[in-house]
């Protein structure tokens, strides 16, 4: 029986986590947003003896996989094999207790996803559309948005992708790009007709309003609000197929060369993984209305799990819908957004090597800082502080004090309980409240508050020990000393069960220290877990202090990452993408001499220069005023891009560009010939 349901509504629970994308490892943002809270929730459900399965797996299809494979010169399957193994092992080592962790490249998933599409197709749930999409005439294939780059029409960034400009953040269609080109061949793409199948989400708009906006007002505000915004804007048909050679093949004769869009096939992975786990018994976990389905995801997946996947399930007609989708917001790192492309992250596989046997420290910090209602920040200093000031000084300290005193005064055995003082009675009554307090919070997905209550139980123990002062009463009042050690040990025994969802490795270690077999949630909340004379093993430290040197090492590692994003190992900025010779040949670069120079009024950076280019004398406005005084550069021979289109700067028409070199400190230096040459000499 759960604490929040007066009448038990569900016989079983299907719990899923967002499928991590198999083109990289798992970082702390993933853990805080999805995997730590999900594992805490599942461990708790098992402790209250609920019937539950925990489903996870790797998302292994889509364009980013093919891009990574092409870049590394390997196959997409080799990419996903590598990262699936890394991710799976990291989760296992970190204590994420999946019943199955599988993958979407498996044969069983391909069949399940293909069959699901065919079922909807046969029921007439899709619409067909023919549209024009970009096609690479040299590579002979249609181009996904990420295989197209060009100039952003909004900010003029020349490296915008076909779906988004990462410079200004604007969402784009590939046809919006100026001068688009294929990243496969460098060719200019052409528009070519192609047919695709779409799920008409607009047909499910009324259903979504009733099911979510009326039926699930208890969902977290960030989830409910995002769903309401999408529904209020109006839902539109969404393509379920795409032209690509990596993914689940579309099971139609007329769909040669097409696969299921990754957004469609990935959530079906929850179902296919369940089939793999329970081939003869899977349907009750997905089709029985007495099963509670809960998805743990990050906020970037809310629309997929609350609107699109439920529309797919509703279209099929025999599946249950999610009862809750407790999505978290984002976790930042040292004040900056976590970025896998910039390697601005703390990777789980690296953490497990650099902080051996400290899985619970990271689990604790990520839960304590979980971005449950708003974005939050992880810093290494906070990581250190929470370990030293909370895990070591509060939880670990209480347990260590209690066990050490037990061995010091009572030969490592639980002393008897005598007549109770008012403090004893009050403490025992308070112990009783914690299973329900923590359990109710976990059932409503308030993991930070639940963890805080767990630590309050440890605080209660420390306060109780301090007020009783057994190190003093041992000389004057043996019965009071026996009571204080007995009740403190009972708190330790309660902690050994209540901390297990949050800190499973430490809970197991504590159970061994107090010689207690694992209990379920409803067996705790009392002061009779350890009988008189029960043997207590020697004390071991549950947590160790983390020293400044370890933290400085991690901070320096991040600083080096930030620096390497600016420079490569030679101290230079990263090379830009390759261009064709014809692109270079279009540039007309000549030698020239500065014959006049003056500052542009009301500006800090601009100089107005008159340059003798050998072709003519022209005006060029250059942003070099911070580095050069006008009088010091007259007569300087420079390199000039003379065929750059004129541009108006501060009311002055600039007719070209001076070439400059920028060193690692940002200082500008003229690109000049080492020997004097005639003005107008071509630079080739």
Secondary structure, DSSP 8 states (H G I E B T S, - for coil): --SS-SS---SEEEEEE--EETTS--BHHHIIIIIHHHHHHHHHHHHTT-EEEEEEEEE--SHHHHHHHHHHTS-HHHHHHHHHHHHHHHHHHHT---SEEEETTSHHHHHHHHHHHHHHHHTT-EEEEEEEEEEETTTTEE--GGGEEEE-TTT--TTEESSB-TTT--B--GGG-EEEEETTT----EEEEEEEEEEEGGGGHHHHIIIIIIT-TTS-HHHHHHHHHHHHH---EEE-EEE-SSS-B-SSGGGTTEEE-HHHHHHHHHHHHHHHH-TTT-THHHH-TTEEEEEE-BGGGHHIIIIIHHHHHHHH-SS---SB---B--EEETTB--BTTTTBS-BHHHHHHHTTT-HHHHHHHHHHT--SSS-EEE-HHHHHHHIIIIIIIIIIHHHHHHHHHHHHHHTTB-----S--HHHHHHHHHHHHHHHHHHHHHHTT-HHHHHHHHHHHHHHHHHHHHHH-HHHHTTT-HHHHHHHHHHHHHHHHHHHHHTTTT-HHHHHHHHHHTT-----GGG-SSS-SS-TT-B------SS----HHHHHHHHHHHHHHHHHHH--TTSS--------HHHHHT--EEEEEEEEEEE-TT-SS-EEEEEE-SS-EEEEEES-TTT--HHHHTT-EEEEETTS--EEETTEEE--EE-EEE-TTS-EEE---SS---TT-B--
